[in-house]
Amino acid sequence: MFLKEVLSKVTKEYPYRGPMVYQNEDYKYHCIVEGGFE
């Protein structure tokens, strides 16, 4: 349930990753992106 909540908060910059940091009462989500598509 938490992951669905996080991924529903996508941004234009990272449409498949969710926000860089998201937290609710019990859990915290961090998205760390390294590198790029080449």
Backbone as a printed PyTorch tensor [residue, N CA C, xyz], in Angstrom:
tensor([[[  0.8140,  -1.1860,   0.0000],
         [  0.0000,   0.0000,   0.0000],
         [  0.8670,   1.2640,   0.0000]],

        [[  1.9270,   1.2680,   0.8040],
         [  2.7970,   2.4480,   0.8670],
         [  3.4550,   2.7220,  -0.4750]],

        [[  3.9460,   1.6780,  -1.1460],
         [  4.6170,   1.8760,  -2.4300],
         [  3.6560,   2.4310,  -3.4780]],

        [[  2.4330,   1.9850,  -3.4970],
         [  1.4310,   2.5450,  -4.4180],
         [  1.2310,   4.0310,  -4.1340]],

        [[  1.1860,   4.3830,  -2.8660],
         [  1.0300,   5.7800,  -2.4580],
         [  2.2020,   6.6100,  -2.9720]],

        [[  3.4190,   6.1100,  -2.7830],
         [  4.6270,   6.8210,  -3.2180],
         [  4.6320,   7.0050,  -4.7310]],

        [[  4.3910,   5.9300,  -5.4650],
         [  4.4900,   5.9940,  -6.9200],
         [  3.3480,   6.7780,  -7.5500]],

        [[  2.3250,   7.0900,  -6.7900],
         [  1.2570,   7.9510,  -7.3030],
         [  1.6570,   9.4220,  -7.2250]],

        [[  2.7970,   9.7080,  -6.6180],
         [  3.2880,  11.0820,  -6.4460],
         [  4.4120,  11.4090,  -7.4270]],

        [[  4.3800,  10.8390,  -8.6170],
         [  5.4680,  11.0270,  -9.5770],
         [  5.5970,  12.4840, -10.0010]],

        [[  6.7990,  12.8370, -10.4300],
         [  7.0630,  14.1770, -10.9460],
         [  7.3790,  14.0870, -12.4300]],

        [[  7.3770,  15.2200, -13.1250],
         [  7.7200,  15.2340, -14.5510],
         [  9.1730,  14.8350, -14.7780]],

        [[ 10.0560,  15.1780, -13.8510],
         [ 11.4770,  14.8780, -13.9920],
         [ 11.7580,  13.3780, -13.8800]],

        [[ 11.0270,  12.6850, -13.0080],
         [ 11.2260,  11.2520, -12.7820],
         [  9.8670,  10.5490, -12.7760]],

        [[  9.2700,  10.3840, -13.9460],
         [  7.8890,   9.8870, -13.9990],
         [  7.7090,   8.4330, -13.5730]],

        [[  8.7820,   7.6600, -13.4580],
         [  8.6480,   6.2480, -13.0920],
         [  9.2330,   5.9340, -11.7220]],

        [[  9.7400,   6.9160, -11.0320],
         [ 10.4770,   6.6760,  -9.7880],
         [  9.7620,   7.1540,  -8.5390]],

        [[  8.8660,   8.0720,  -8.6610],
         [  8.2750,   8.6840,  -7.4760],
         [  9.1340,   9.8540,  -7.0250]],

        [[  8.7670,  10.5080,  -5.9550],
         [  9.5250,  11.6620,  -5.4740],
         [ 10.8880,  11.2440,  -4.9170]],

        [[ 11.7980,  12.1880,  -4.7900],
         [ 13.1230,  11.8900,  -4.2430],
         [ 13.0300,  11.4200,  -2.7940]],

        [[ 12.1600,  12.0500,  -2.0130],
         [ 11.9330,  11.6430,  -0.6190],
         [ 10.4390,  11.7560,  -0.3400]],

        [[  9.9110,  10.7360,   0.2730],
         [  8.4940,  10.7520,   0.6640],
         [  8.3680,  10.0250,   1.9930]],

        [[  7.5590,  10.5670,   2.8800],
         [  7.3980,   9.9520,   4.1980],
         [  5.9430,  10.0620,   4.6370]],

        [[  5.4330,   8.9890,   5.2170],
         [  4.1490,   9.0680,   5.9050],
         [  4.4050,   8.7480,   7.3740]],

        [[  3.4000,   8.3880,   8.1070],
         [  3.5760,   8.1880,   9.5530],
         [  4.5330,   7.0540,   9.9010]],

        [[  4.5360,   5.9740,   9.1040],
         [  5.3030,   4.7810,   9.4630],
         [  6.5200,   4.5060,   8.5920]],

        [[  6.5400,   5.0030,   7.3580],
         [  7.5790,   4.6250,   6.4020],
         [  8.1920,   5.8470,   5.7400]],

        [[  9.4110,   5.6460,   5.2130],
         [ 10.0950,   6.7000,   4.4760],
         [ 10.6700,   6.0970,   3.2000]],

        [[ 10.5080,   6.7900,   2.0730],
         [ 10.9630,   6.3350,   0.7600],
         [ 12.0300,   7.2970,   0.2560]],

        [[ 13.1560,   6.7600,  -0.2080],
         [ 14.2170,   7.5570,  -0.8260],
         [ 14.4420,   7.0300,  -2.2320]],

        [[ 14.5220,   7.9120,  -3.1860],
         [ 14.8400,   7.5320,  -4.5600],
         [ 16.2260,   8.0890,  -4.8670]],

        [[ 17.1730,   7.2110,  -5.1460],
         [ 18.5380,   7.6260,  -5.4580],
         [ 18.8300,   7.2300,  -6.8970]],

        [[ 19.1010,   8.2170,  -7.7360],
         [ 19.3530,   7.9770,  -9.1550],
         [ 20.8110,   8.2890,  -9.4410]],

        [[ 21.5200,   7.3340, -10.0220],
         [ 22.9150,   7.5290, -10.4110],
         [ 23.0520,   7.2160, -11.8940]],

        [[ 23.8040,   8.0300, -12.6100],
         [ 24.0120,   7.7830, -14.0330],
         [ 22.8500,   8.2770, -14.8640]],

        [[ 22.8570,   7.8740, -16.1170],
         [ 21.8090,   8.2950, -17.0320],
         [ 21.7110,   7.3310, -18.1910]],

        [[ 20.7860,   7.5960, -19.0650],
         [ 20.6160,   6.7620, -20.2530],
         [ 21.5600,   7.2400, -21.3440]],

        [[ 22.3170,   6.3420, -21.8990],
         [ 23.2560,   6.7110, -22.9630],
         [ 23.1240,   5.7620, -24.1180]]])
